[in-house]
Amino acid sequence: MPDARLLGVAGFPVGHSRSPVMHAAALRELGLPWRYLKLPLPPELFAETVRALPAAGYVGVNVTVPHKEAALEVADSPTPTAGAIGAANTLTFTEHGIEADNTDAPGLIAALGEPVAGRRALVLGAGGAGRAAAWALREAGAEVSVWNRTPGRGRDLAAELRIGYARRAAGASDVVVNATSVGLVPDVREQQALEALGLREGEPPATLVDLVYSERETALTAWARQGGSAVVDGLEVLVRQGALSLERWTGRRPPLAAMRAAAVHGGLDIR
Ligand code: NAP
C-alpha cells in the first residue's frame, strides 16, 4: 500500500460537505499523515472511479447524495446494516474487496445518547435519511412511526420496515426525528417549518433530533429548545457517523471533540 493513505467523500455535488474539514481535524489529532479529499463524481462515473480508488492509495470513502444506493451495489460485501437499509455511506477497501457499511444509522443512535427502547419515536420524512433513521430506531427497540409529506411514500416505507404510518405528525411521540429537507434553507421561519412538517398544533416532544444542519440554529431546534425538549442537532449526527467511519478505516478511537469543533466552526456552507 502506498505511504500517503487517502480517504474522501464521494458525492455530486460535494463542495458543501463538512466531512473533509472534520476528518482532517481528526487525522491531525490522531497524528496520522493521511489526507481526506472531496471526490465530486457524476453518477455515470461513480462505480468505475470507486473501483480504481484502492490502487490510488485510498483506504476508504464516505458516500453521500446521490450515490448511497450505488455504493451498496458496487460493494463486494455489505454489512447486515447496509444491506437492511439498502444504502451505504462508508466504503472500505480491503484485500477481500470493497466492504460497504452504513454508519448513518448507528450514528443517529450514538448522537441520541439515551436509550430509546420502548419509547415512541416519529420519523418525519421517508427519503434516504428517513429510511436509515426509522430502521435505526426500530433496531434500537423504539416504537417507530413515519410521517411523510407525500403519504404514499411514507406508507410504502412503513409497510416495508413493518413500522407505523402516522397520518398526523403532531401528537404523542417521545422522540421526533426530522429527516426531511425542511430547514435546509437557513432563513425559513419557525411557523413555516412547523406548518410544512405538520407540527404547528403540537407540543414539542421530549427529544427532538434535526438531521438538517445549518450555520445557525434551525427553526425546528429553536422551537424545541424553547419548549424544553432535549435537542440533538444535525451536526452531532454528522460527527457520530463520521467517527464510526473513521474508526472502521483506522482502527483508532475517533477524537470526537476535535471532530465536533471542526464541523461546527470549520465550514462556511450550510449543508
Ligand atoms: P431525500 O431522499 O431527498 O428526502 C427528502 C425528504 O424531505 C422527503 O421525505 C420529502 O418528502 C421531504 N421534504 C422535502 N421538502 C419538504 C417540504 N417542503 N415539506 C415537507 N417535507 C419535505 O433526502 P435525504 O437524503 O433523505 O435527506 C433529508 C435531509 O437529511 C437533508 O436535509 C439532509 O441534509 C439531511 N441529512 C443529514 C445527515 C446528517 O448526518 N446530519 C445525514 C443524511 C441526511 P416527499 O416524499 O413528500 O418529497
py3Dmol code that shows the C-alpha trace and the ligand (Angstrom):
import py3Dmol

protein = """\
ATOM      1  CA  MET A   1       0.000   0.000   0.000  1.00  0.00           C
ATOM      2  CA  PRO A   2       1.380   3.484  -0.877  1.00  0.00           C
ATOM      3  CA  ASP A   3       2.581   5.608   2.085  1.00  0.00           C
ATOM      4  CA  ALA A   4       0.224   8.535   1.613  1.00  0.00           C
ATOM      5  CA  ARG A   5      -3.038   6.940   2.555  1.00  0.00           C
ATOM      6  CA  LEU A   6      -6.143   8.633   1.304  1.00  0.00           C
ATOM      7  CA  LEU A   7      -9.751   8.945   2.411  1.00  0.00           C
ATOM      8  CA  GLY A   8     -12.506  11.011   0.882  1.00  0.00           C
ATOM      9  CA  VAL A   9     -16.165  11.786   0.386  1.00  0.00           C
ATOM     10  CA  ALA A  10     -17.842  10.918  -2.906  1.00  0.00           C
ATOM     11  CA  GLY A  11     -20.967  12.846  -3.822  1.00  0.00           C
ATOM     12  CA  PHE A  12     -22.419  15.082  -6.510  1.00  0.00           C
ATOM     13  CA  PRO A  13     -22.192  17.893  -5.620  1.00  0.00           C
ATOM     14  CA  VAL A  14     -19.800  17.578  -2.724  1.00  0.00           C
ATOM     15  CA  GLY A  15     -18.479  21.127  -2.351  1.00  0.00           C
ATOM     16  CA  HIS A  16     -20.769  21.809   0.606  1.00  0.00           C
ATOM     17  CA  SER A  17     -19.654  18.804   2.652  1.00  0.00           C
ATOM     18  CA  ARG A  18     -18.200  19.362   6.111  1.00  0.00           C
ATOM     19  CA  SER A  19     -16.697  15.888   6.168  1.00  0.00           C
ATOM     20  CA  PRO A  20     -13.265  16.962   4.792  1.00  0.00           C
ATOM     21  CA  VAL A  21     -12.675  19.603   7.475  1.00  0.00           C
ATOM     22  CA  MET A  22     -13.996  17.287  10.183  1.00  0.00           C
ATOM     23  CA  HIS A  23     -11.861  14.320   9.134  1.00  0.00           C
ATOM     24  CA  ALA A  24      -8.768  16.482   8.559  1.00  0.00           C
ATOM     25  CA  ALA A  25      -9.039  17.629  12.185  1.00  0.00           C
ATOM     26  CA  ALA A  26      -9.450  14.035  13.355  1.00  0.00           C
ATOM     27  CA  LEU A  27      -6.433  12.783  11.362  1.00  0.00           C
ATOM     28  CA  ARG A  28      -4.317  15.646  12.740  1.00  0.00           C
ATOM     29  CA  GLU A  29      -5.383  14.826  16.273  1.00  0.00           C
ATOM     30  CA  LEU A  30      -4.556  11.148  15.747  1.00  0.00           C
ATOM     31  CA  GLY A  31      -1.164  12.059  14.261  1.00  0.00           C
ATOM     32  CA  LEU A  32      -1.904  10.173  11.044  1.00  0.00           C
ATOM     33  CA  PRO A  33      -0.371  11.654   7.871  1.00  0.00           C
ATOM     34  CA  TRP A  34      -3.417  10.677   5.819  1.00  0.00           C
ATOM     35  CA  ARG A  35      -5.472  13.003   3.629  1.00  0.00           C
ATOM     36  CA  TYR A  36      -9.255  13.235   3.237  1.00  0.00           C
ATOM     37  CA  LEU A  37     -10.350  14.619  -0.137  1.00  0.00           C
ATOM     38  CA  LYS A  38     -13.528  15.703  -1.897  1.00  0.00           C
ATOM     39  CA  LEU A  39     -14.499  13.407  -4.760  1.00  0.00           C
ATOM     40  CA  PRO A  40     -17.167  15.041  -6.920  1.00  0.00           C
ATOM     41  CA  LEU A  41     -18.390  12.124  -9.040  1.00  0.00           C
ATOM     42  CA  PRO A  42     -21.265  12.278 -11.512  1.00  0.00           C
ATOM     43  CA  PRO A  43     -23.437   9.150 -11.254  1.00  0.00           C
ATOM     44  CA  GLU A  44     -22.197   7.663 -14.543  1.00  0.00           C
ATOM     45  CA  LEU A  45     -18.592   7.679 -13.257  1.00  0.00           C
ATOM     46  CA  PHE A  46     -19.261   6.502  -9.703  1.00  0.00           C
ATOM     47  CA  ALA A  47     -18.729   2.729  -9.944  1.00  0.00           C
ATOM     48  CA  GLU A  48     -15.653   2.734 -12.193  1.00  0.00           C
ATOM     49  CA  THR A  49     -13.983   5.513 -10.175  1.00  0.00           C
ATOM     50  CA  VAL A  50     -14.628   3.748  -6.874  1.00  0.00           C
ATOM     51  CA  ARG A  51     -13.118   0.537  -8.227  1.00  0.00           C
ATOM     52  CA  ALA A  52      -9.956   2.469  -9.154  1.00  0.00           C
ATOM     53  CA  LEU A  53      -9.535   4.147  -5.750  1.00  0.00           C
ATOM     54  CA  PRO A  54      -7.687   1.360  -3.854  1.00  0.00           C
ATOM     55  CA  ALA A  55      -4.860   1.360  -6.425  1.00  0.00           C
ATOM     56  CA  ALA A  56      -4.593   5.136  -5.990  1.00  0.00           C
ATOM     57  CA  GLY A  57      -3.915   4.757  -2.243  1.00  0.00           C
ATOM     58  CA  TYR A  58      -7.441   5.075  -0.829  1.00  0.00           C
ATOM     59  CA  VAL A  59      -8.280   3.181   2.354  1.00  0.00           C
ATOM     60  CA  GLY A  60     -11.958   4.077   2.186  1.00  0.00           C
ATOM     61  CA  VAL A  61     -14.510   6.736   1.338  1.00  0.00           C
ATOM     62  CA  ASN A  62     -17.684   8.203   2.682  1.00  0.00           C
ATOM     63  CA  VAL A  63     -20.528   8.320   0.204  1.00  0.00           C
ATOM     64  CA  THR A  64     -23.238  10.918   0.111  1.00  0.00           C
ATOM     65  CA  VAL A  65     -26.168  12.002  -2.101  1.00  0.00           C
ATOM     66  CA  PRO A  66     -26.872  10.705  -4.755  1.00  0.00           C
ATOM     67  CA  HIS A  67     -24.627   7.637  -4.506  1.00  0.00           C
ATOM     68  CA  LYS A  68     -25.693   5.792  -1.341  1.00  0.00           C
ATOM     69  CA  GLU A  69     -27.629   3.058  -3.172  1.00  0.00           C
ATOM     70  CA  ALA A  70     -24.936   2.762  -5.868  1.00  0.00           C
ATOM     71  CA  ALA A  71     -22.338   2.369  -3.094  1.00  0.00           C
ATOM     72  CA  LEU A  72     -24.130  -0.745  -1.904  1.00  0.00           C
ATOM     73  CA  GLU A  73     -24.253  -2.136  -5.444  1.00  0.00           C
ATOM     74  CA  VAL A  74     -20.543  -1.595  -6.107  1.00  0.00           C
ATOM     75  CA  ALA A  75     -19.527  -3.406  -2.909  1.00  0.00           C
ATOM     76  CA  ASP A  76     -18.315  -6.999  -2.742  1.00  0.00           C
ATOM     77  CA  SER A  77     -19.577  -7.396   0.814  1.00  0.00           C
ATOM     78  CA  PRO A  78     -22.198  -5.261   2.576  1.00  0.00           C
ATOM     79  CA  THR A  79     -22.626  -5.282   6.344  1.00  0.00           C
ATOM     80  CA  PRO A  80     -26.036  -6.500   7.552  1.00  0.00           C
ATOM     81  CA  THR A  81     -26.878  -2.876   8.466  1.00  0.00           C
ATOM     82  CA  ALA A  82     -26.124  -1.534   4.976  1.00  0.00           C
ATOM     83  CA  GLY A  83     -27.956  -4.457   3.386  1.00  0.00           C
ATOM     84  CA  ALA A  84     -31.042  -3.984   5.542  1.00  0.00           C
ATOM     85  CA  ILE A  85     -31.201  -0.228   4.909  1.00  0.00           C
ATOM     86  CA  GLY A  86     -30.469  -0.643   1.204  1.00  0.00           C
ATOM     87  CA  ALA A  87     -27.857   2.110   1.204  1.00  0.00           C
ATOM     88  CA  ALA A  88     -24.241   2.618   2.278  1.00  0.00           C
ATOM     89  CA  ASN A  89     -22.368   5.738   3.369  1.00  0.00           C
ATOM     90  CA  THR A  90     -18.996   4.102   4.089  1.00  0.00           C
ATOM     91  CA  LEU A  91     -16.838   2.040   1.746  1.00  0.00           C
ATOM     92  CA  THR A  92     -13.671   0.338   2.972  1.00  0.00           C
ATOM     93  CA  PHE A  93     -11.120  -1.116   0.583  1.00  0.00           C
ATOM     94  CA  THR A  94      -9.619  -4.333   1.906  1.00  0.00           C
ATOM     95  CA  GLU A  95      -7.709  -7.260   0.497  1.00  0.00           C
ATOM     96  CA  HIS A  96     -11.060  -9.039   0.244  1.00  0.00           C
ATOM     97  CA  GLY A  97     -12.587  -6.298  -1.899  1.00  0.00           C
ATOM     98  CA  ILE A  98     -14.944  -3.390  -1.260  1.00  0.00           C
ATOM     99  CA  GLU A  99     -16.871  -3.504   2.014  1.00  0.00           C
ATOM    100  CA  ALA A 100     -19.980  -1.336   2.391  1.00  0.00           C
ATOM    101  CA  ASP A 101     -21.331  -0.152   5.711  1.00  0.00           C
ATOM    102  CA  ASN A 102     -23.964   2.313   6.854  1.00  0.00           C
ATOM    103  CA  THR A 103     -22.875   4.456   9.812  1.00  0.00           C
ATOM    104  CA  ASP A 104     -25.787   6.911   9.471  1.00  0.00           C
ATOM    105  CA  ALA A 105     -27.990   4.527  11.453  1.00  0.00           C
ATOM    106  CA  PRO A 106     -25.682   3.790  14.431  1.00  0.00           C
ATOM    107  CA  GLY A 107     -24.507   7.423  14.251  1.00  0.00           C
ATOM    108  CA  LEU A 108     -28.036   8.606  14.973  1.00  0.00           C
ATOM    109  CA  ILE A 109     -28.365   6.263  17.947  1.00  0.00           C
ATOM    110  CA  ALA A 110     -24.948   7.364  19.281  1.00  0.00           C
ATOM    111  CA  ALA A 111     -25.908  11.043  18.886  1.00  0.00           C
ATOM    112  CA  LEU A 112     -29.136  10.461  20.807  1.00  0.00           C
ATOM    113  CA  GLY A 113     -27.066   9.230  23.718  1.00  0.00           C
ATOM    114  CA  GLU A 114     -30.099   7.897  25.584  1.00  0.00           C
ATOM    115  CA  PRO A 115     -31.921   4.566  25.398  1.00  0.00           C
ATOM    116  CA  VAL A 116     -34.887   4.583  23.053  1.00  0.00           C
ATOM    117  CA  ALA A 117     -36.194   1.076  23.737  1.00  0.00           C
ATOM    118  CA  GLY A 118     -39.921   1.221  24.373  1.00  0.00           C
ATOM    119  CA  ARG A 119     -40.161   4.923  23.542  1.00  0.00           C
ATOM    120  CA  ARG A 120     -42.492   6.253  20.860  1.00  0.00           C
ATOM    121  CA  ALA A 121     -40.425   7.658  18.011  1.00  0.00           C
ATOM    122  CA  LEU A 122     -41.701   9.531  14.979  1.00  0.00           C
ATOM    123  CA  VAL A 123     -39.568   9.984  11.881  1.00  0.00           C
ATOM    124  CA  LEU A 124     -40.551  12.882   9.641  1.00  0.00           C
ATOM    125  CA  GLY A 125     -39.565  12.057   6.070  1.00  0.00           C
ATOM    126  CA  ALA A 126     -39.392   8.887   4.006  1.00  0.00           C
ATOM    127  CA  GLY A 127     -36.333   9.620   1.845  1.00  0.00           C
ATOM    128  CA  GLY A 128     -32.888   8.092   2.333  1.00  0.00           C
ATOM    129  CA  ALA A 129     -32.263   9.730   5.716  1.00  0.00           C
ATOM    130  CA  GLY A 130     -35.760   8.858   6.961  1.00  0.00           C
ATOM    131  CA  ARG A 131     -35.297   5.261   5.985  1.00  0.00           C
ATOM    132  CA  ALA A 132     -31.958   4.935   7.850  1.00  0.00           C
ATOM    133  CA  ALA A 133     -33.374   6.740  10.904  1.00  0.00           C
ATOM    134  CA  ALA A 134     -36.526   4.614  11.056  1.00  0.00           C
ATOM    135  CA  TRP A 135     -34.516   1.411  10.695  1.00  0.00           C
ATOM    136  CA  ALA A 136     -32.023   2.502  13.384  1.00  0.00           C
ATOM    137  CA  LEU A 137     -34.739   3.428  15.882  1.00  0.00           C
ATOM    138  CA  ARG A 138     -36.651   0.223  15.234  1.00  0.00           C
ATOM    139  CA  GLU A 139     -33.490  -1.838  15.745  1.00  0.00           C
ATOM    140  CA  ALA A 140     -32.854   0.051  18.995  1.00  0.00           C
ATOM    141  CA  GLY A 141     -36.247  -1.094  20.244  1.00  0.00           C
ATOM    142  CA  ALA A 142     -38.316   2.077  19.802  1.00  0.00           C
ATOM    143  CA  GLU A 143     -41.950   2.001  18.758  1.00  0.00           C
ATOM    144  CA  VAL A 144     -41.455   3.754  15.431  1.00  0.00           C
ATOM    145  CA  SER A 145     -43.843   5.535  13.074  1.00  0.00           C
ATOM    146  CA  VAL A 146     -43.087   7.514   9.964  1.00  0.00           C
ATOM    147  CA  TRP A 147     -44.836  10.599   8.617  1.00  0.00           C
ATOM    148  CA  ASN A 148     -44.207  11.983   5.160  1.00  0.00           C
ATOM    149  CA  ARG A 149     -45.486  14.960   3.128  1.00  0.00           C
ATOM    150  CA  THR A 150     -46.306  12.578   0.283  1.00  0.00           C
ATOM    151  CA  PRO A 151     -48.333   9.924   2.121  1.00  0.00           C
ATOM    152  CA  GLY A 152     -47.852   7.090  -0.402  1.00  0.00           C
ATOM    153  CA  ARG A 153     -44.089   7.176   0.043  1.00  0.00           C
ATOM    154  CA  GLY A 154     -44.480   7.171   3.823  1.00  0.00           C
ATOM    155  CA  ARG A 155     -46.908   4.245   3.733  1.00  0.00           C
ATOM    156  CA  ASP A 156     -44.572   2.245   1.488  1.00  0.00           C
ATOM    157  CA  LEU A 157     -41.668   2.732   3.884  1.00  0.00           C
ATOM    158  CA  ALA A 158     -43.844   1.870   6.881  1.00  0.00           C
ATOM    159  CA  ALA A 159     -45.022  -1.349   5.216  1.00  0.00           C
ATOM    160  CA  GLU A 160     -41.503  -2.331   4.214  1.00  0.00           C
ATOM    161  CA  LEU A 161     -39.995  -1.756   7.666  1.00  0.00           C
ATOM    162  CA  ARG A 162     -43.113  -3.003   9.469  1.00  0.00           C
ATOM    163  CA  ILE A 163     -43.458   0.189  11.448  1.00  0.00           C
ATOM    164  CA  GLY A 164     -46.431   2.507  11.905  1.00  0.00           C
ATOM    165  CA  TYR A 165     -47.550   5.157   9.464  1.00  0.00           C
ATOM    166  CA  ALA A 166     -48.603   8.416  11.149  1.00  0.00           C
ATOM    167  CA  ARG A 167     -51.288  10.375   9.351  1.00  0.00           C
ATOM    168  CA  ARG A 168     -50.610  13.308  11.643  1.00  0.00           C
ATOM    169  CA  ALA A 169     -47.169  14.440  12.725  1.00  0.00           C
ATOM    170  CA  ALA A 170     -48.332  16.416  15.734  1.00  0.00           C
ATOM    171  CA  GLY A 171     -49.146  14.252  18.721  1.00  0.00           C
ATOM    172  CA  ALA A 172     -47.803  11.946  21.307  1.00  0.00           C
ATOM    173  CA  SER A 173     -44.239  10.997  20.425  1.00  0.00           C
ATOM    174  CA  ASP A 174     -41.328  10.923  22.848  1.00  0.00           C
ATOM    175  CA  VAL A 175     -38.672  11.293  20.170  1.00  0.00           C
ATOM    176  CA  VAL A 176     -39.155  13.157  16.872  1.00  0.00           C
ATOM    177  CA  VAL A 177     -36.521  12.996  14.134  1.00  0.00           C
ATOM    178  CA  ASN A 178     -36.677  15.493  11.283  1.00  0.00           C
ATOM    179  CA  ALA A 179     -35.326  13.613   8.288  1.00  0.00           C
ATOM    180  CA  THR A 180     -36.833  15.944   5.688  1.00  0.00           C
ATOM    181  CA  SER A 181     -35.014  18.784   3.985  1.00  0.00           C
ATOM    182  CA  VAL A 182     -37.247  21.352   5.709  1.00  0.00           C
ATOM    183  CA  GLY A 183     -34.883  23.812   7.370  1.00  0.00           C
ATOM    184  CA  LEU A 184     -32.091  23.406   4.847  1.00  0.00           C
ATOM    185  CA  VAL A 185     -32.724  26.961   3.680  1.00  0.00           C
ATOM    186  CA  PRO A 186     -31.409  28.942   6.677  1.00  0.00           C
ATOM    187  CA  ASP A 187     -33.981  31.734   6.868  1.00  0.00           C
ATOM    188  CA  VAL A 188     -37.081  29.524   6.952  1.00  0.00           C
ATOM    189  CA  ARG A 189     -39.396  30.862   9.649  1.00  0.00           C
ATOM    190  CA  GLU A 190     -40.457  28.735  12.572  1.00  0.00           C
ATOM    191  CA  GLN A 191     -44.160  28.777  11.666  1.00  0.00           C
ATOM    192  CA  GLN A 192     -43.372  27.821   8.054  1.00  0.00           C
ATOM    193  CA  ALA A 193     -41.234  24.890   9.159  1.00  0.00           C
ATOM    194  CA  LEU A 194     -43.835  23.690  11.673  1.00  0.00           C
ATOM    195  CA  GLU A 195     -46.569  24.050   9.054  1.00  0.00           C
ATOM    196  CA  ALA A 196     -44.582  22.095   6.430  1.00  0.00           C
ATOM    197  CA  LEU A 197     -43.975  19.287   8.931  1.00  0.00           C
ATOM    198  CA  GLY A 198     -47.499  19.199  10.332  1.00  0.00           C
ATOM    199  CA  LEU A 199     -46.262  20.154  13.805  1.00  0.00           C
ATOM    200  CA  ARG A 200     -47.984  23.510  14.209  1.00  0.00           C
ATOM    201  CA  GLU A 201     -50.671  22.238  16.561  1.00  0.00           C
ATOM    202  CA  GLY A 202     -48.434  20.004  18.639  1.00  0.00           C
ATOM    203  CA  GLU A 203     -46.250  20.436  21.678  1.00  0.00           C
ATOM    204  CA  PRO A 204     -42.504  19.880  21.264  1.00  0.00           C
ATOM    205  CA  PRO A 205     -41.527  16.274  22.071  1.00  0.00           C
ATOM    206  CA  ALA A 206     -39.290  15.242  24.977  1.00  0.00           C
ATOM    207  CA  THR A 207     -36.435  14.788  22.475  1.00  0.00           C
ATOM    208  CA  LEU A 208     -36.045  16.336  19.062  1.00  0.00           C
ATOM    209  CA  VAL A 209     -33.402  15.382  16.503  1.00  0.00           C
ATOM    210  CA  ASP A 210     -33.000  17.608  13.457  1.00  0.00           C
ATOM    211  CA  LEU A 211     -30.846  15.905  10.848  1.00  0.00           C
ATOM    212  CA  VAL A 212     -30.631  19.166   8.927  1.00  0.00           C
ATOM    213  CA  TYR A 213     -27.566  21.142   9.849  1.00  0.00           C
ATOM    214  CA  SER A 214     -27.000  24.798   9.400  1.00  0.00           C
ATOM    215  CA  GLU A 215     -24.686  27.655  10.383  1.00  0.00           C
ATOM    216  CA  ARG A 216     -27.322  28.864  12.797  1.00  0.00           C
ATOM    217  CA  GLU A 217     -29.863  27.031  14.893  1.00  0.00           C
ATOM    218  CA  THR A 218     -32.658  25.657  12.679  1.00  0.00           C
ATOM    219  CA  ALA A 219     -36.245  26.858  13.160  1.00  0.00           C
ATOM    220  CA  LEU A 220     -37.178  23.412  14.414  1.00  0.00           C
ATOM    221  CA  THR A 221     -34.436  23.108  17.023  1.00  0.00           C
ATOM    222  CA  ALA A 222     -35.211  26.667  18.245  1.00  0.00           C
ATOM    223  CA  TRP A 223     -38.890  25.710  18.677  1.00  0.00           C
ATOM    224  CA  ALA A 224     -37.997  22.517  20.507  1.00  0.00           C
ATOM    225  CA  ARG A 225     -35.416  24.139  22.781  1.00  0.00           C
ATOM    226  CA  GLN A 226     -37.849  26.884  23.765  1.00  0.00           C
ATOM    227  CA  GLY A 227     -40.408  24.205  24.573  1.00  0.00           C
ATOM    228  CA  GLY A 228     -37.986  22.392  26.885  1.00  0.00           C
ATOM    229  CA  SER A 229     -37.075  19.462  24.612  1.00  0.00           C
ATOM    230  CA  ALA A 230     -33.697  17.780  24.677  1.00  0.00           C
ATOM    231  CA  VAL A 231     -32.264  18.689  21.283  1.00  0.00           C
ATOM    232  CA  VAL A 232     -29.796  16.800  19.097  1.00  0.00           C
ATOM    233  CA  ASP A 233     -28.709  18.744  16.034  1.00  0.00           C
ATOM    234  CA  GLY A 234     -27.660  17.504  12.616  1.00  0.00           C
ATOM    235  CA  LEU A 235     -24.009  18.311  13.211  1.00  0.00           C
ATOM    236  CA  GLU A 236     -23.868  15.911  16.136  1.00  0.00           C
ATOM    237  CA  VAL A 237     -25.315  13.166  13.934  1.00  0.00           C
ATOM    238  CA  LEU A 238     -22.800  14.056  11.202  1.00  0.00           C
ATOM    239  CA  VAL A 239     -19.944  13.866  13.713  1.00  0.00           C
ATOM    240  CA  ARG A 240     -21.082  10.494  15.047  1.00  0.00           C
ATOM    241  CA  GLN A 241     -21.495   8.872  11.619  1.00  0.00           C
ATOM    242  CA  GLY A 242     -18.100  10.262  10.585  1.00  0.00           C
ATOM    243  CA  ALA A 243     -16.490   8.994  13.779  1.00  0.00           C
ATOM    244  CA  LEU A 244     -17.788   5.469  13.162  1.00  0.00           C
ATOM    245  CA  SER A 245     -16.458   5.548   9.588  1.00  0.00           C
ATOM    246  CA  LEU A 246     -13.050   6.777  10.777  1.00  0.00           C
ATOM    247  CA  GLU A 247     -12.862   4.043  13.395  1.00  0.00           C
ATOM    248  CA  ARG A 248     -13.559   1.475  10.713  1.00  0.00           C
ATOM    249  CA  TRP A 249     -10.767   2.793   8.463  1.00  0.00           C
ATOM    250  CA  THR A 250      -8.076   3.469  11.079  1.00  0.00           C
ATOM    251  CA  GLY A 251      -8.908   1.101  13.945  1.00  0.00           C
ATOM    252  CA  ARG A 252      -8.356   4.078  16.253  1.00  0.00           C
ATOM    253  CA  ARG A 253     -10.701   5.711  18.745  1.00  0.00           C
ATOM    254  CA  PRO A 254     -12.089   8.825  16.984  1.00  0.00           C
ATOM    255  CA  PRO A 255     -11.335  12.207  18.614  1.00  0.00           C
ATOM    256  CA  LEU A 256     -14.937  13.358  18.934  1.00  0.00           C
ATOM    257  CA  ALA A 257     -14.241  16.794  20.429  1.00  0.00           C
ATOM    258  CA  ALA A 258     -11.843  17.769  17.621  1.00  0.00           C
ATOM    259  CA  MET A 259     -14.274  16.483  15.013  1.00  0.00           C
ATOM    260  CA  ARG A 260     -17.155  18.378  16.583  1.00  0.00           C
ATOM    261  CA  ALA A 261     -15.205  21.636  16.810  1.00  0.00           C
ATOM    262  CA  ALA A 262     -14.128  21.372  13.173  1.00  0.00           C
ATOM    263  CA  ALA A 263     -17.641  20.520  11.984  1.00  0.00           C
ATOM    264  CA  VAL A 264     -19.157  23.441  13.874  1.00  0.00           C
ATOM    265  CA  HIS A 265     -16.553  26.118  13.161  1.00  0.00           C
ATOM    266  CA  GLY A 266     -14.725  24.832  10.128  1.00  0.00           C
ATOM    267  CA  GLY A 267     -17.325  25.002   7.389  1.00  0.00           C
ATOM    268  CA  LEU A 268     -18.730  28.021   5.620  1.00  0.00           C
ATOM    269  CA  ASP A 269     -21.551  26.318   3.772  1.00  0.00           C
ATOM    270  CA  ILE A 270     -24.837  25.343   5.291  1.00  0.00           C
ATOM    271  CA  ARG A 271     -25.468  21.693   4.404  1.00  0.00           C
TER     272      ARG A 271
END
"""
ligand_1 = """\
48
NAP
P -34.411 12.828 0.188
O -34.199 11.369 -0.011
O -34.444 13.739 -0.993
O -35.796 13.017 1.006
C -36.281 14.283 1.285
C -37.433 14.192 2.284
O -37.822 15.528 2.645
C -38.676 13.507 1.730
O -39.317 12.798 2.773
C -39.528 14.698 1.287
O -40.907 14.424 1.280
C -39.223 15.679 2.407
N -39.481 17.071 2.041
C -38.795 17.833 1.159
N -39.320 19.083 1.124
C -40.345 19.106 2.010
C -41.277 20.107 2.415
N -41.241 21.345 1.908
N -42.201 19.783 3.351
C -42.225 18.535 3.895
N -41.381 17.545 3.547
C -40.459 17.825 2.606
O -33.284 13.449 1.159
P -32.449 12.686 2.310
O -31.181 12.181 1.730
O -33.387 11.742 2.985
O -32.040 13.894 3.281
C -33.017 14.573 4.065
C -32.328 15.581 4.979
O -31.485 14.928 5.922
C -31.409 16.561 4.240
O -31.643 17.835 4.783
C -30.010 16.122 4.577
O -29.115 17.213 4.600
C -30.217 15.551 5.974
N -29.202 14.538 6.330
C -28.389 14.778 7.395
C -27.465 13.841 7.785
C -26.581 14.110 8.957
O -25.593 13.395 9.138
N -26.877 15.094 9.767
C -27.326 12.631 7.090
C -28.186 12.400 5.991
C -29.113 13.365 5.623
P -41.648 13.938 -0.080
O -41.508 12.447 -0.124
O -43.029 14.395 0.126
O -40.956 14.643 -1.232
"""
view = py3Dmol.view(width=600, height=400)
view.addModel(protein, "pdb")
view.setStyle({"model": 0}, {"cartoon": {"style": "trace"}})
view.addModel(ligand_1, "xyz")
view.setStyle({"model": 1}, {"stick": {}})
view.zoomTo()
view.show()
